[in-house]
Amino acid sequence: MLINPFNLTQYQKVLFHEPDNGYEHNDFYLVRTDDYLAFLYVCEADELGEHIPGYQVFQFELPINAASWLADAIENKFWKSAELGGLPSGVYHYEEVIEGENLYITREMNAGAKGQNGFMVINSSRDSLIFANKKLQKGYLTDKLLLDKKLLEALKQINSHC
């Protein structure tokens, strides 16, 4: 179910919000529910329709415990050399099963938009929020959002505050 960041339930909490995330006219929200983390890009509705009054929402979900995995994978698998424990040269993806969910992360030079370096994150265990009868959610996290706007630091703090 798509989350409306403007009308959260008592079981939902915005952990991180950033309007300047590398995508023009999109606000980024990281919302924690009792069961999972939802990564949302929210923009004004256009010809593709609206999910909440006046807005479209692009959302992917990860288990709560995947926050530390995601931060660790970015810092220690992608941003470190193979000699320091990072991925071998020429390998640009990493996957793991967290809480029974198949998660995959890959380095992208156009992370959802031309010229935006970052990562594509895929959860192939959750039902698609776009296509019926398909298990796949994916989204993008830009380097700007992770580093300049401090999403990476916020991800590291999630499990320590459970």
C-alpha positions in Angstrom: 0.0 0.0 0.0 1.3 3.4 -0.9 2.0 5.7 2.0 0.7 9.2 2.1 3.5 11.2 3.9 1.1 14.1 4.5 -1.3 11.9 6.4 0.5 9.3 8.4 -1.1 6.8 10.7 0.0 6.3 14.3 2.2 3.4 13.1 4.1 5.5 10.6 6.9 7.9 11.2 9.0 10.1 8.9 12.6 9.4 9.7 14.1 11.5 7.0 12.8 14.1 4.5 14.7 15.9 1.8 13.3 18.1 -1.0 16.7 18.6 -2.6 17.6 15.0 -3.4 18.9 15.1 -7.0 15.5 14.9 -8.7 13.8 18.1 -9.7 10.3 18.5 -8.3 10.5 15.3 -6.1 10.5 15.2 -2.4 12.2 12.2 -0.7 10.8 10.6 2.4 12.0 7.7 4.5 9.1 6.4 6.5 9.2 3.7 9.2 6.2 1.6 9.9 5.9 -1.2 12.5 7.0 -3.7 9.9 9.2 -2.1 7.2 10.9 1.0 5.9 9.3 2.8 2.9 11.5 4.9 0.6 9.2 7.4 -1.2 9.6 10.0 -3.9 6.6 12.3 -4.0 5.9 14.7 -6.9 2.9 16.6 -8.2 0.5 14.6 -10.2 0.8 14.7 -14.0 -0.6 12.8 -17.0 0.2 9.5 -15.3 -2.4 10.2 -12.6 -2.3 10.7 -8.9 -1.9 8.3 -6.0 -2.9 10.7 -3.2 -4.8 13.9 -3.9 -2.6 16.1 -6.1 0.5 13.8 -5.9 2.2 10.7 -7.4 4.2 8.5 -5.1 7.0 6.2 -6.1 7.8 3.8 -3.3 9.9 0.8 -2.5 10.1 -1.1 0.8 12.8 -2.9 2.7 12.7 -4.8 6.0 13.7 -2.5 8.9 16.9 -4.5 9.5 17.9 -3.9 5.9 18.9 -0.3 6.8 22.2 -1.3 8.3 22.8 -3.8 5.4 22.2 -1.1 2.8 24.5 1.4 4.5 27.2 -1.3 5.0 26.9 -2.5 1.3 27.3 1.1 0.0 30.2 2.0 2.2 32.1 -1.3 2.4 31.2 -3.1 -0.8 30.9 -0.3 -3.4 33.0 2.5 -2.0 36.0 0.4 -0.9 38.6 -1.2 -3.1 38.8 -5.0 -3.3 42.0 -4.8 -1.3 40.1 -3.2 1.6 37.2 -5.7 1.5 35.1 -4.1 -1.3 33.7 -5.9 -4.3 36.1 -7.3 -6.8 37.1 -5.1 -9.7 34.4 -5.1 -12.4 31.6 -6.2 -10.0 28.9 -3.6 -9.7 26.1 -5.4 -7.8 25.6 -7.1 -4.4 22.7 -9.2 -3.1 21.6 -10.7 0.1 18.6 -12.2 1.8 17.5 -10.1 4.8 14.6 -11.3 6.9 13.7 -13.7 4.1 13.6 -11.0 1.5 15.8 -11.0 -1.6 17.5 -7.7 -1.8 19.8 -6.5 -4.6 21.8 -3.3 -5.0 23.7 -2.1 -8.1 25.8 0.9 -8.8 24.2 3.3 -11.4 25.7 6.1 -13.3 22.2 7.4 -14.2 20.3 6.5 -11.0 16.8 7.2 -12.2 17.8 10.4 -14.0 20.6 11.3 -16.4 23.8 12.4 -14.7 22.7 11.2 -11.2 25.2 8.8 -9.8 23.9 6.5 -7.2 22.3 3.1 -6.6 19.3 1.1 -7.7 17.8 -1.0 -4.9 15.6 -4.0 -5.7 13.4 -6.0 -3.4 12.2 -9.1 -5.4 10.2 -10.5 -2.4 7.5 -7.8 -2.0 4.5 -7.3 -4.2 4.8 -4.6 -6.8 3.0 -1.4 -6.0 2.6 -0.8 -9.8 2.0 -4.2 -11.5 -0.6 -6.7 -10.3 0.6 -10.2 -9.5 4.3 -9.3 -9.7 6.9 -9.5 -6.9 9.3 -6.6 -7.5 9.9 -3.2 -6.0 12.8 -1.0 -7.0 14.0 2.5 -6.5 17.0 4.8 -6.7 19.1 6.5 -4.1 21.4 9.2 -5.5 24.9 9.9 -4.2 23.7 13.5 -3.4 21.0 12.1 -1.2 23.2 9.6 0.5 26.2 11.8 1.1 25.4 15.5 0.8 22.0 15.2 2.4 23.1 12.6 5.0 20.7 9.7 4.2 23.6 7.2 4.7 24.0 8.5 8.2 20.3 8.2 8.9 20.2 4.6 7.7 23.0 3.7 10.1 21.1 5.1 13.0 17.8 3.2 12.3 18.7 -0.2 13.9 20.4 1.5 16.9 17.0 3.1 17.7 14.8 0.0 17.4 
